[in-house]
Amino acid sequence: MQSMIEREKYLEEQISQRLQYWINKMLLLGVVFFLFIGIADYFVTPENLKRFTLYRIAISCVLLVAYYFNNKKRSTRYQHTLITVVTILSAIVIEAMILQFGAHASPYYAGMNLLIIAAVGLIPYGLFLSLSVAVVIYLIYLLPIFLFDTIADPSAFLVNNVFMICTFVLVLTWRTLSQKSLLNELILQYDLLRDKHKLEEYSARLEYMMKEQNRSEQWHRSLFENATDGILVIDRNGVIVNVNEKACRMHDFAREALLGANIELLSEDCGDKERLSDKMRLILAGEAPVFETVHKRRDGTLVHLESSSKAITIGEELFIQSFYRDVTEKKKLEEHLFQSQKMQSIGVFAGGIAHDFNNVLTAILGHTAIVRMNPSLDEKTLRSIGVIEDASRRAGRMISKLLGFARRTKYELTPVNLNHVVHDTVKLLEQIIDKNIGLSLGLDDQLPDIQCDINQMEQIIMNFVVNARDAMPGGGLIEIRTSARTVVKGMPDVPPYVPPGEYVLLCVSDTGSGMPGDMINNIFEPFFTTKEQGKGTGLGLSMVYGAVTEHRGYLSVASTLGAGSVFTVYLPVARATLTAEKEASHIHQRHTKDDIATKR
């Protein structure tokens, strides 16, 4: 029963597909024939040429609309209804021309014959529907003549009917035979496809049974080698007895270098052998702990790993199998999130302090102004009041910077080429850069625009350059570079917290004293400074952090003690620039110079 249902469904789908195909062909042929045969109107009945042309154009439009709707849906009932309606409308148009030119003796009856051949002969109807459509066409021809015409030439009318009936019989016979042939062909196709699927299934099953005995080992080996986690197998003494390719790449060691080596070669905990031994004893005792650990790569760099270990028995010997997943990027993301949350909290805290302190300064400046109004003050007192006012104003400017870090500021964002900002800022900085410090520019000429506040961007560059200058009291080199970068997820040289997209990079590097790694996470905090006491407010980089964040950008810092620092800012490309680049690329692909000129 299920097989019969599947076969009927297959036959219906195939007939619907062919029906849609032949209806499309018939509709297009109908448009061509209706318009082409209109040439005969010019020679046979010129007095009706204008009216018949309108008829032909109207029915051609109907056929084109039907062509559109035929492609919108595939269903035999829908398609039968659509083509039947179109056939009846076509018959009515032909009958209208017959009644207006010759009526019962009109040579245009041949149009009905063509319609019968097209509608009944070409469309794969069933017998009953084919007969019904043929009868409807014949009645549309016959009844109006009986109702509105006087048959003055019975012989001509008889000949027309005989030819039309003969056409009906031939076309219906053809349709019956071809429909049976079509059904037999589709049934045969279905049977062949079903047998083919069964044969493929039997063949696959036989192949599976033949390979099953040798497949188990290969399957386990493939799982081991192609695992997305690194896998290490060690014996109870900590000697590595097996390792997969992922673990080798993770630690940057060749397989041969790891096999036979002790796990202490990789473990950062090797300085505490007792702790490592305790872990192994717990695992061998049956526990399956999941923990984070740190391993060393071949070059000495550390990689953070999430480890899942379990004791396994191979033969009669007990081993420890450990799965390692690299979570170094995850740790960096966590650190960045922690840093962002910390900076946000510091910003809220700093904003509250700044407001309170600003109120105190306002009171100080207000009272000094009142005191200054006393005419009896001597010169020394006035100078002291001036010192208080200057110190208060300097503190006010510092508070303004602190507030700029703590709260969101409205920036005037405009599309800007970063290279222009760099050039303008460098001109301002030339006067404050020592002669023994070189300033090098490496700017990308094809840099797309960014949306930024020019004043804030100048402040960012100035802070970077001034900090670099202060880090090189004995001289050195400051390099400012710009470039365009398409960031893709997982790029090794891009911080993991930078989302994919199009960016403009501003990179400022120096050859100064650098910073230790534990200091980098603190440099953007307000009032934190690496300079000597009295030589910096510690607000410069906090302002940079706030400004970059407000520009929807990202910061990364790389520094080595004694070898300089590199600050990199990722600024998103302006959307208008991205749209313009896409349009320009599209125009270039069309290879049309005139269009390119017009577009520009």
Buried (B, 14 or more C-beta within 10 A) or exposed (E): EEEEEEBEEBBEEBBBEBBBEBBBBBBEBBBEBBBEBBEEBEEBBEEBBEBBBEBBEEBBEBBEEBBEEBEEEEEBEBBBEBBBEBBBBBBEBBBBBBBBBBBBBBBBBBBBBBBBBBBBBBBBBBEEBBBBBBEBBBEBBBEBBEEEBEEEEEEBBEEBBEBBEEBBEBBBEBBBEEBEEBBEEBBEEBEEEBEEEEEEEEEEEEEEEEEEEEEEEEEEEEEBEEBEBBBBBBBBEBBBBBBBBBBBEBBEBEEEBBEEBBBEBBBBBBEEEEEBEEBBEBBBEEEEEEEEBBBBEEEEEEBBBBBBBBBEEEEEEEBBBBBBBBBBBBBBBEEBEEBEEBBEEBBEEBBEBBBEBBEEBEEBBEEBEEBBEEEEEEEEEEEBBEEBBEEBEEBBEBBEBBBBBBBEEEBEBEEBBBBEBBEBBBEEBEEEBEEEBBBEEEBBEEBBBBBBBBEBBBBBBBBBBBBBBBBBEEEBBBBBBBBBBEBEEEEEEBBBBBEEEBBBBBBBBBBBBBBEEEBBBBBBBBEBBBEEEEEBBBBBBBBBBBBBBBBEBBBBBBBEEEEBBBBBBBBBBBEEBBEBEEEEEEBEEEEEEEEEEEEE
